[in-house]
């Protein structure tokens, strides 16, 4: 392996956190696991960000326990990029906090708004709340309480977002609890794979299909790339006192490169200080 030693340093870690392990137990027991070592490097100031394509729960736990949360943040959340007709939106939380409280979602909306504003240059990012209907009275007692908090805030809140609006409505941040967000994310990924497989199977059925497939192949590849995690790299874990990027478990070298780019953007745009500035304006009884 040929590397530029001035830019890259390899730090040994003798343990790994397996995908089946309990994140909290593994982080506490495996002090020399790769995710623990990487997070410690951020904690002691040697590095400015950690990028992980391993056990998501372990990455979230390591960041939460070792880096702690930013001042005023109760729970960190994963902001997963979701392409839509208008560019890019973020689903937050995509799995870090499955049992969220209403104020957590308000904080997610603020963090997502800050991220969208500074990284993507959005002025007054549009915020949506994931629910089962567009009307204010739709949803559970939980989502209705969140709706009230968002409505009373200074955020550019656009109301409820239904599942079929995720790719078509002009919003920059969609907030939900981590349980719902993770299901949405994995369903979207599985649906994209299934559709690609079905199209490929239909193309191969006859000569006419193969000819047509050859003609539309460039457009089909371009369309699939718009939703590819390889292009987006990774999802920022917002709310921890240090930059942490969650990459896909099946990340290719290109995906890892782009995940590092995402980390670099968060550092360059000083996302965490800006989040603290906005969160400081909030107060809860």
N, C-alpha and C positions, 0 to 999 in steps of 0.2 A: 504494500500500500504506500503510494507516494503522496505525502502531504506537505503543506507549507507549515513548518513547525512554529513559525512566528505567529500564526493565526489559530492553530489548532493544538490543543493539549488533551491527551487522553488520561482520564482519571479512573483508576481501577475501582471496581465495586465487586465484591465477592458473592453477593446474594441478589436474587431477583424475587419480585412479588408475582406469584403465579396468578392466572386469571381467576381461578376458583377460590383463592384465599380471601378471608375477611380483611378488607382494607385496613381497618383500625388495628386489629391484632397484628397484622403483618408489619405495619409501619412501626409499631411499638417494639416488636420482637426483632425484626431484621434491620438493625441499625446500619448495616453495610449494603443494603439493597441499592440498586441503581437509582431508583426514584428518591430514596432517602439521601443518598450522597449528592445527587444533583440539586435537590432542594436545599441541602445544607450549604452548598456552594453559593446559592443565592442569599441565604440567610446571613452568611459571614461576609458578604460583599465581594467575593471572588468573581461571581457572575451576576448578570443583571436579569436573567430570565431562565426558566426551565421549560423545556419542550419534552412532552412525553407521549409516546404512542403505545404505552403499556396499559396496565390495569387503570381504568379511569377513576375508580373509587380510591385507589391507592394514591394517585396523583392529587386528587382533591383533598384527601385526608392529610397527606404530607404537607401540602401547601397551607391548609387550615391550622394544623398543629404546630408546624415549624415557623411559618411566616406570620401567622395570625392574620386576622382580618383588619382591614383599614378602619380607622377611627369612625365610629358611627354605623358601620356595616354589621348587621347581625348574622347574615348568612351569605356566603359567596355563591355565585351562579355561573353556569356555563352559557356563553353567548354563541350559539351555533349559527353560522351563516346560512341563509335560505335565499336562493335566487328567485326573483319574481319578475314580472313584466316591466318593472320600473328600475331594475338594477339589483340591489342587494338589501335584504332585511336581515334581522337577527332574532332568533327564537331564544328567549331567556326566561326561565332556566331550562336547559336541555338535559338535566339529570343530576345535578349536584345536591339538590335539596328537595327530596320527594314529599316531605311533610312541611310545606311552607305555611307561614302565617301571612295574613293580608299585607302587613307592613313590609314583609320581605319582597313582595311583588312590586310595591311602590319603589323600594330601593333598587330592584332590578330595572325598573323603567328608567330611573334616574341614571343608573350606570350604563344602560344600553344607549340612552340618549347622549351621554357624554362620549361614549365610544364612537357612535355613528357620526357625531358632530366633529370630533377631532381627527379620526382616522379617515373618514369618508367625506369630510367637508360639508356635511348636511347642515343647513341652517334650520333651526327649530325642528329636529327630527320628529316624525309622526309616530305616535305610540298607539298600539292596539292591544286589547285584552282578549285572549283566547276564551271563547265561550260557545254555547250551543245555539246561539241566536244573536242577531244584530241589535235587537231592542234592549233597552236598559234593564227592563224587568226580567229578562231571560237569565238563566244560569242558576247556580247554587247559592246558598247563603254566603259561602266563601267568596265566589266571584262577584257577587253583588256588593259585598263590603269593599273588595278591591276596586270595583268600579267607582264607588263613592270617593275613595282615597285619591284615585287618579283624576277624577273629575274636579276635585277641590285643589289639586296641585297646580303648579305653574307650567307643567309639561304640556306639550301639544298633543293632548289625548283625543283620539278619533273614535273612541267607543269600542264596542265588542267586535271581534273578528271570528268568523266561523271557519271551520276546516277548509271549505272550498274557496275561501278568500286568501288563503296563505300565499298562493303564488300569483294572485291577480289584483289584490287590493294595494293601493299605494300607501304602505306603511313602512317605517324603517325599523321598528322594534315591536315584536309581539311578545307579551309577557304571559307566563303561566307557571304553575308549580312544576318542580322537576320530574315528578311522576308522569304528568301529562306530556311535558315537553319531550321526555325520552321516548315515549311511545310514538309521538308524532314523528320524531326524527328517524327512528328505526323503520316506521311504516313507510315513510317517504323513500328511504334508501331501498327497502325491499321492493316497493312498487316500481321504482326506476329500473332495477335489475330485472324484474319480471317482464316489464314492457319491452325492454331491449331483447330479452330472450324470445319472447313471442314474435316480435318483428323479424328476428333472425330466422326463426323456424318457418314462418310464412314465406319469406323470401326464397328459402331453399326448396320449396315444394315443387316448383316447376320452372321451366326455362324463362318464361315471361317474368316471373318473380325475380329470378336471378339477374336478368337484364335491368329491371327496374331498380333492384337493390344496388347494383353497381352505379347507377345514375344518381341515386339519392344518398349514397354512402358518405360523401363529404359533408352534406348538410346534416345527416343523422349524427355523425361524429361530433360536429360542431355543437349540435343541440345537447348531446350527452355531456360534453365538456362544460357546458354552462352550469350543470349541477354536480360536477365532479369534485369530490373532496380533495383530489390531487391538486386542483387549481387553487382552492381556497386554503389548503394547508392544514389549518387547525382552528380550534375554537378557544378564544380567551376565557380563562376562569377569572371573572371580574369580582373584585371585592377583597382579594387577599393583598397583604402588604409585600408585594413582589409580583413580577410578571410570570404567569404560568399559562402555557398553551397546551391544550388537549388535542393531540393528533389522532387520526383514525388508526385502529389496530392493524389494518392492512396497508399502512402507508408505504408508498414507493419512495425512492430517493427524491423524486420531484415533489412529492407531498411533504416530505421532511424539509426540503429546501424552502418551500413556501410557508411551512409552519414557523421556521426560523425567521422568515420575512415578517410574518404576522407579529412575532415577538418583538422584532426590531422596531416595527411601527408603533407598538404600544410604548416602548421605551422612549423613542424619539418624540412622540406627541405628549409625553408625560401624563398618560391616562390616569394613573393612580392619584397624583396630586389634584387633578381636575375633579375626580370623583369625590375626593374628600371635601373639596370646596363646595360642591353642590349638596352633598349629604349634610354638611354642617348647617345648611339652611332649614333642615327638617327638625321637628320636635314631636315626640310622642308622649302621651300621658303616662 
